[in-house]
Amino acid sequence: MKAVRCEVYGPPAGLVVRDVPDPVPRPGEVVVEIHAAGVNFPDVLLIANRYQVPARLPFIPGNEFAGRVIELGPDVTGFAVGDIVMGTASSGGAFAERVAVPARALRPVPDGLDMVHAAAFGVTYRTAFHALVTIGGLKPDDWVVVLGAAGGVGSACVDLASRLGARVIAAVSSRDRVAMCEKLGAVGSIVYSHEDVKTAIRRFTAPGADIVVDPVGGSYTEQALRSTRWGGRFVCVGFAAGDIPRIPLNLVLLKGVIVRGFELRTLAEYLPDAIAEEERTLARLTGAGMRPVVSECYPLDQAAAALERVAGRQVTGKIVITPAEELLA
């Protein structure tokens, strides 16, 4: 099969496409023919060896996919050859024509959700749910500020928070991204380059934001933290800007703000009940028509270009790689 490989740490341009052996399922594993794979910012960090959990060279990046079951390993129950599934490959491998993953990492693609949108759904919407609900304690009518609101996680947060009854302010890098966020339900927007973030948030939300979700980091984090009301919640999701901010703790003291973070990879270990609630809520909203924003699709041999777009923060919504593009129709 063909697969994208990272053979040396660095920028996406260093990735290569190789012919590699087909995966063979071990006990409890399923082999999936990948029709579509979602691209996420952690993929960029992994190939650069900047992620919290390093990947050993060489490796196949990508951990989010949708496709068709083509082989079952020993002891697998609940799936059959031909099933259409979506899932995650926790140790990578999704930027390929096939992948072997534990059966527990798969779930059926819901009716009405096509392969491309299924591949773009899991990481961003699961992250959004836990940032808003599990960690952020979202309530109807809360004022929610989303930094990086036009990106993958950001757009999912705007969409989900709006559907759950919150009032969402979308913070974006340019005016051409405002329309997409408003279509997803944002009631206001802030363009970083045109206005002071703290002042703009206070203009919309006085006496301040109830929840700030920050997948970006960098220079706007402190401004957004200063915009929270007393007792507000600030949820750290990631650092797409590249800089990990240092927060003056006197702000936390004076404002009574709750600063929390989480990592989706380990959440089930610590909060298993939250996973069940996430699955119920997302299934209900997907059935009601909730879909991720997919702005671009790339074939497997252009995976490096797709990752360059994500690395440069040039994407609205999600990019999807289509190893089996001819099968998507």
N, C-alpha and C positions, 0 to 999 in steps of 0.2 A: 504494500500500500504506500501511498504518498503521505508525507507528514512534514510539517514545519519543525525544524530543529534549532535549538540554541546550543551552539558548540563552543561559543566563547562569550563571556559576559560583555554587555555593551548596549549600544543603541539598536533599534529594530533593523537597521540596514544590515547588521551582521547575521541575521537569520538566514537559513538556507532551507530549501525543499529537497528532501531525500526520499529515495525508495527504502523502506524499512520493513522488517518482517511483520506480518499480520499478528495482532495480539491473540494470545491463547488464554481462554478463561480458566482461572483457578477455581477451586471450590467456593461457591457463593457468588461468583462473578458472572456478568453478562457482557457479551460483546455487542456493541451498537454500531451500526453503520451511520456515520454522522452526516446529516443533511445540512445542518447549520450550527455555527458555534458563535457565542457572544464574545465580544472583546471588552475587557474591563481594564481600568487603570492599574490594578495590581499585576496584570500581565506585563506591563511596561517595567514595573519595579522588579519583577522576578528576573527578566532577561538581563537587567542591569545589575543584578545581585544587590538590590537595595530594599528588598522585601524583608519583613520581620523573620520569616522562615525561609532560609535560602534553599534553592534547588540545585542539586548536584549535576554538573555537566557530564555528558550532554543530556538534554531533556526536550520534550515536546511541550510547548506552552499551551495555555487555554484550559479552563476548567468548567465551562458552561456550554451545554449543547442540547440539541434535539435530533432525534433520528429514529431508526427502525432496528428492533432487536433481530440479530441474525444468528446468534449462537448462545446457548446456555451452558454454564459450567455445572459441575456436580453440585447437588444439594440446593439448587435454585428453585424456589416456588414463587407463585404469584405473577410470573411473566411467561410469555410464549413467543416463539419465533414469529416475527411479523408485527408484534406490538409496536405502536408508535409512542415513544417515550421522550421525556426531557429529564435532564439530570446534571450532576456535577462530578467532575473528576478532581478529587481533592489534591492529588499529587500531580495534576496536569495531564496533558495528552489529548485535549479536545481539538487542537488545530491539526487534524489528521482525518483520513478517510474512515478510520475505525478506532474505537477505544474499548478497553475492557475495564469495567468498574464494578464495585460491589452492587448487588441487586438493591440494597437499601438506599443507594444513592440515586435511584430512579423513581419516577412517578409517571403515570400516564399523562399524555398531553390532553388538557381539557377540550371538550367539544367546542368547536368554533375558533380555536387558537391554532394558527398555522405554524409550520416549523420555524420560520424566521422569527416570529414574535415569541414563540416558546423558548427559543434559544437565548433571546434577549431579556427574558422575564425574571428568572430566578434570583440571580445575585442582586440586581438593583432593587427589585420590589421587596425581597426579603429583608435587605438592608434597610430600606425605607420604613418598613413596618416596625422593625425593632427600634430604629432610631426614634420614631415618632411615638409609638405606643408602649413598647416594653421598657425602654430607657427614658423616653421623654414624657410618658404619662399623659398623652394627648387626650384632651376633652373637647367636645363640640364648642365652637365659638372661640377657641384659643387663637391668639395671634401667633402664627408660625412663620419664622423667617428662614428661608432656605438659601444658603450661599452656594454658588456654582449651580444655579437652578436649571440651567439648560443642559447640563451633562447627564450621564446615565443615572447615577444615584439621585442627583438633584431633581431631574424631571420626574422620577418615580416618587420622590417625596412630595413634590407639588401636586401631582395627580392624586396620590393616596390621601394626603392630608385634606385636600379639597373634598374628596368623596366621603371622608369621615367627618365632615362638618366644620373643619377649621377654616380660618381666614388666613390666606397665604400671601406673603410678600416674597416675590422672587428676586433675588440679587443675581445679576448677570454681568458679563464683561462687555457687552455691546448691545446697541439698540435693536439690531436685527434679530436678537434672541427673545425679545420681549413678547412678540406675538405668540410664539409657541407656548410660553409659560401661561399666558392669559387663556389660550385655548384649553390648557390643562386645568384651569380653574383659579389661577392666581388673581387676586383682587387688586394687586398693586405690584409695582416693579421698581427696582433700583439698579441703575447702571453705574458700576464702580467708577468708571473714568469721568463721570459727569457730576457726581455729588458725593458728599460725605456720608458714609454708610450709617454711622450712628445717628446723625441728624435726620436722614431720610427715614430710618426705621422709626424714630420717635415721632416723626410727622404722621406716619400712618397709624401707629399703635399706642400712642400716649395712654397710660404712663410707661409703656415699654412692651417688648415682646414676651410672650409666655414661654415660647420654645424657639431656640435657634439650632438649626441642624447645619453642621459645618463639615463637608467632605473635602474642603479646599485647603485650609490652613493659610499660612502666609500672613501678609500684612493686614488683612481685613478681619482676622479673628478677634483681636482685641477690641476693635471698633464695634463689632457685633455683640461681643460680650457686654460692653458698656451700655448697649441699647436695651438690655433685658430689664423687665420690671423687678421689683424686690421679690425674691423667691422664685425667679424664673429658672428655666432649665436650659442649659447649654450642652448640646450633644456633639461630641467629637467623633467623626466617622473616618476621616482620612486626611491626607496632605497632598492633594493633587497639585498644589502650587509648588511643591518641592521643599518648602521651608516648614519646619516644625516650630510653631510659635511658642514663645515663653510668656506665660500669663502672670501679671502682677497679682499676687494672692490677696493684696489689700482690696482689690475689686470684689473678690469672692466674699471676703469678710463684710465689707460695707453694704453690698447689695443682697447678701443672703442667697446668692445664686448657687444653684446645684450644677456642678460640672461633672459630666459622666461620659464615658466612652465604652465601646464594646468592639469585639471582633467576631464577625459572623462565623468564622471557622470553629470557634470554641464555645459558641453560645449554648448549643444543645447540652453540653456537659454541665453547665452551671444553671441553666434555666429551661429544663425540658418542657415544662408546662407552657412556656411562651411559644415554643415551636408549634405545639398543637393549636394554639390560638391563632398563630400566624397562618397556618395552613387553612383553617376554617375561614378566616376573614378574606384571604386572598382568593380562595376558591369561589366564595360568594361574589366578590367584586369582579373577578374574571368572567363569571357567568353573566354578570350584568353589563359586560362590554368593556371592561378595563383592559387596555393594551399598552405595552411599552412603545415609546417613540423610537422607531428604527429609521435613521436618516440615510444610511449607506450600506450596501452589501459589496463584498469583495470576494473573488475566487481565492482558493487556497494559495495559489502561487503569488498572490499579491498581499499576503498576510503582513509582510513587513510594512507596506504602504499603509495598511489599516492601522497598525500599531503606531506608526509615525503620526498619523492624524490624532490618535488618542493622546500620545505623548505631548503633542503641541497644543492640546486643549482646543482643537479646531472643530470638535464634533458637537452637534446638537443631538441629544438622546443617545442612542446606541449605534455602534457599527456591528455588523454580523458578517462572519466569514462563511462561505457556502462551499464546502468540499464536494458535495453531491448536488451541485446547482441544477443539473438536468433533471433531478428527481423531485424538485420542489413543487412543480406544477401538479 
